[in-house]
Amino acid sequence: MKRFNVAVVRKKSLVVALALALTMAVTSGVFWLAGASPLEAYGALYKGSLGSRFGFEETLLLTGVLILVALAAAVPARAQLWNIGGEGQMFIGALVSVLVGLGLQAPAPVVVISALVCGTLAGAMWGAIAGALKSLLSANEVLTTLMLNFVAILLVDLAITRVFADSGVPSASPYLPEGVALPELWPGSGVNLTILVAVLAAVAAHILLMWTSLGLRIRAVGLGLDAARNAGLPVARLQALSLALGGAFAGLAGSVIVIGIQGLLVRGFSPGFGFVGIAIAMLARAKPAWVVPSAVLFAALTVGGSYLEPIVGLSASAAILVQAVLVISLLAFWVFPPGRIGGK
């Protein structure tokens, strides 16, 4: 177990504080140039996300999805891999989940659990395809995972236009049977178990990477490929497994969207969650424990962005600017720590 290091904590806290200050300065300047009050803009972001019950509930639901897609990028990153395929893995998980939800004749709780498990396994399989290509042919995982996104999205489109052509719902599958849904955290809350599933997944990922021999080997590969090979570790196999694990988290994200949020499979249901997950994983430095607060921040900015236009006249895309500047600022201060700037 790592010893608590006050100096390291102070250094990391300073980096975060400086990044937040730089982000506030840059985005406030942009808001001012756009003719909006920075204070009103940030107030609108807060009111739209955490300052109202509806916004808080929407933020929690979105946070659950973003945690899972961020884990899909974070776990392979610990093995020196870029999983750009979270979007496709999520689509495959959603497709398989809705097929199970509509086709399995069983009590509703059994259908829900089966759909979640099958969606997770489908995402893992989709990630394993890229893993196998990496292991057997040394194919670049950036290209393979990216291309598999388009295949998965087209498969969902094919299912909606052919398999679910008579669904009665435009550009979507039929609605899942009554009761086939994740229950609410508490009656009347408007928030279901999506957030709890996601947090438990983050805990599981943290335990896997930090407290198991498999996680130690994955991290060893990430720290140095040549050193891992010299130590006798099966580098190719571990990298392939990490991509499959990442795919499992993305597949689970697709499952909770279908089972926990939408209640059906909608064509093009994701506005790019898989790619947002990569940014969250970078912000969290690929550490599952830090993925959760990073996902909360991104979800709050995304949900709160819808209040920017009616309150201060700014486009909702201004919230994306805040996300981008924050990620770039943190990366910059990690590469050039405050203590080294101006040093030898």
Backbone hydrogen bonds, N-H to C=O, Kabsch-Sander energy under -0.5 kcal/mol:
donor,donor_aa,acceptor,acceptor_aa,energy
6,V,4,F,-0.7
9,V,5,N,-2.1
10,R,6,V,-2.6
11,K,7,A,-2.3
12,K,8,V,-2.6
13,S,9,V,-2.6
14,L,10,R,-2.3
15,V,11,K,-2.1
16,V,12,K,-2.4
17,A,13,S,-2.6
18,L,14,L,-2.7
19,A,15,V,-2.4
20,L,16,V,-2.6
21,A,17,A,-2.4
22,L,18,L,-2.7
23,T,19,A,-2.5
24,M,20,L,-2.5
25,A,21,A,-2.3
26,V,22,L,-2.8
27,T,23,T,-2.6
28,S,24,M,-2.0
29,G,25,A,-1.8
30,V,26,V,-2.0
31,F,27,T,-2.9
32,W,28,S,-2.5
33,L,29,G,-2.3
34,A,30,V,-1.8
35,G,32,W,-1.5
36,A,31,F,-2.7
41,A,37,S,-2.5
42,Y,38,P,-2.6
43,G,39,L,-2.1
44,A,40,E,-2.2
45,L,41,A,-2.0
46,Y,42,Y,-2.1
47,K,43,G,-2.8
48,G,44,A,-2.5
49,S,45,L,-0.9
49,S,46,Y,-0.6
50,L,46,Y,-1.7
51,G,46,Y,-2.7
56,F,52,S,-2.6
57,E,53,R,-2.5
58,E,54,F,-2.5
59,T,55,G,-2.4
60,L,56,F,-2.2
61,L,57,E,-2.2
62,L,58,E,-2.4
63,T,59,T,-2.5
64,G,60,L,-1.8
65,V,61,L,-1.4
66,L,62,L,-2.6
67,I,63,T,-2.5
68,L,64,G,-1.5
69,V,65,V,-2.1
70,A,66,L,-2.0
71,L,67,I,-2.2
72,A,68,L,-1.5
73,A,69,V,-0.8
73,A,70,A,-0.7
74,A,70,A,-2.6
75,V,71,L,-2.3
77,A,73,A,-1.4
78,R,74,A,-1.1
78,R,75,V,-0.8
79,A,76,P,-1.9
80,Q,77,A,-1.7
81,L,76,P,-1.3
83,N,81,L,-0.7
84,I,82,W,-1.1
89,Q,85,G,-2.6
90,M,86,G,-2.0
91,F,87,E,-2.1
92,I,88,G,-2.4
93,G,89,Q,-2.1
94,A,90,M,-2.3
95,L,91,F,-2.4
96,V,92,I,-2.5
97,S,93,G,-2.1
98,V,94,A,-2.2
99,L,95,L,-2.0
100,V,96,V,-2.3
101,G,97,S,-2.8
102,L,98,V,-2.1
103,G,99,L,-1.9
104,L,100,V,-2.5
106,A,104,L,-1.0
110,V,107,P,-0.6
111,V,107,P,-2.1
112,V,108,A,-2.7
113,I,109,P,-2.3
114,S,110,V,-2.5
115,A,111,V,-2.7
116,L,112,V,-2.3
117,V,113,I,-2.5
118,C,114,S,-2.8
119,G,115,A,-2.4
120,T,116,L,-2.1
121,L,117,V,-2.5
122,A,118,C,-2.3
123,G,119,G,-2.2
124,A,120,T,-2.2
125,M,121,L,-2.4
126,W,122,A,-2.2
127,G,123,G,-2.3
128,A,124,A,-2.4
129,I,125,M,-1.4
130,A,126,W,-1.0
131,G,127,G,-2.0
132,A,128,A,-3.0
133,L,129,I,-2.1
134,K,130,A,-2.1
135,S,131,G,-2.6
136,L,132,A,-3.1
137,L,133,L,-1.6
138,S,134,K,-0.9
139,A,133,L,-2.1
144,T,140,N,-2.2
145,T,141,E,-2.3
146,L,142,V,-1.6
147,M,143,L,-2.6
148,L,144,T,-2.2
149,N,145,T,-0.9
149,N,146,L,-0.6
150,F,146,L,-0.9
151,V,147,M,-1.5
152,A,148,L,-2.4
153,I,149,N,-2.4
154,L,150,F,-2.3
155,L,151,V,-2.1
156,V,152,A,-2.0
157,D,153,I,-2.2
158,L,154,L,-2.6
159,A,155,L,-2.3
160,I,156,V,-2.3
161,T,157,D,-2.4
162,R,158,L,-2.2
163,V,158,L,-0.7
164,F,159,A,-2.7
165,A,162,R,-1.0
167,S,164,F,-1.7
172,A,169,V,-1.4
173,S,265,L,-2.3
176,L,263,G,-2.8
180,V,177,P,-2.0
181,A,179,G,-1.8
182,L,259,I,-1.0
185,L,191,V,-3.3
189,S,186,W,-2.1
193,L,183,P,-1.5
195,I,192,N,-0.8
197,V,193,L,-2.9
198,A,194,T,-2.2
199,V,195,I,-2.4
200,L,196,L,-2.5
201,A,197,V,-1.9
202,A,198,A,-2.2
203,V,199,V,-2.3
204,A,200,L,-2.5
205,A,201,A,-2.4
206,H,202,A,-2.4
207,I,203,V,-2.6
208,L,204,A,-2.6
209,L,205,A,-2.5
210,M,206,H,-2.6
211,W,207,I,-2.3
212,T,208,L,-0.7
215,G,208,L,-0.7
216,L,212,T,-2.0
217,R,213,S,-2.1
218,I,214,L,-2.4
219,R,215,G,-2.6
220,A,216,L,-2.0
221,V,217,R,-2.0
222,G,78,R,-0.6
222,G,218,I,-1.8
223,L,219,R,-1.7
224,G,220,A,-1.1
228,A,224,G,-2.2
229,R,225,L,-2.4
230,N,226,D,-2.6
231,A,227,A,-1.5
232,G,229,R,-1.8
233,L,228,A,-2.4
235,V,233,L,-2.0
238,L,234,P,-2.5
239,Q,235,V,-2.5
240,A,236,A,-2.2
241,L,237,R,-2.4
242,S,238,L,-2.2
243,L,239,Q,-1.8
244,A,240,A,-1.8
245,L,241,L,-2.5
246,G,242,S,-2.4
247,G,243,L,-2.3
248,A,244,A,-1.8
249,F,245,L,-1.7
250,A,246,G,-1.9
251,G,247,G,-2.8
252,L,248,A,-2.1
253,A,249,F,-1.7
254,G,250,A,-2.0
255,S,251,G,-1.9
256,V,252,L,-2.5
257,I,253,A,-1.6
258,V,254,G,-1.8
259,I,255,S,-3.4
260,G,256,V,-1.7
261,I,256,V,-0.8
261,I,257,I,-0.8
262,Q,257,I,-3.3
263,G,258,V,-1.8
266,V,264,L,-0.7
267,R,171,S,-2.7
269,F,266,V,-1.3
275,F,272,G,-0.6
276,V,272,G,-2.0
277,G,273,F,-2.3
278,I,274,G,-0.7
279,A,275,F,-1.3
280,I,276,V,-2.2
281,A,277,G,-2.5
282,M,278,I,-2.2
283,L,279,A,-2.5
284,A,280,I,-2.2
285,R,282,M,-1.3
286,A,281,A,-3.1
287,K,284,A,-1.3
290,W,287,K,-1.5
291,V,287,K,-1.0
291,V,288,P,-0.5
292,V,288,P,-0.9
294,S,290,W,-1.6
295,A,291,V,-2.7
296,V,292,V,-2.1
297,L,293,P,-2.0
298,F,294,S,-2.2
299,A,295,A,-2.7
300,A,296,V,-2.6
301,L,297,L,-2.2
302,T,298,F,-2.3
303,V,299,A,-2.9
304,G,300,A,-2.6
305,G,301,L,-1.3
306,S,303,V,-1.2
307,Y,304,G,-2.0
308,L,305,G,-1.2
309,E,305,G,-0.6
311,I,307,Y,-1.5
312,V,308,L,-2.5
313,G,308,L,-1.0
313,G,309,E,-1.1
314,L,308,L,-1.3
318,A,315,S,-2.0
319,A,316,A,-1.6
321,L,317,S,-1.3
322,V,318,A,-1.6
323,Q,319,A,-1.9
324,A,320,I,-2.7
325,V,321,L,-2.7
326,L,322,V,-2.1
327,V,323,Q,-2.3
328,I,324,A,-2.5
329,S,325,V,-2.5
330,L,326,L,-2.5
331,L,327,V,-2.5
332,A,328,I,-2.3
333,F,329,S,-2.3
334,W,330,L,-2.0
335,V,331,L,-2.2
336,F,332,A,-2.6
340,R,337,P,-1.6
341,I,337,P,-1.2
343,G,340,R,-2.2
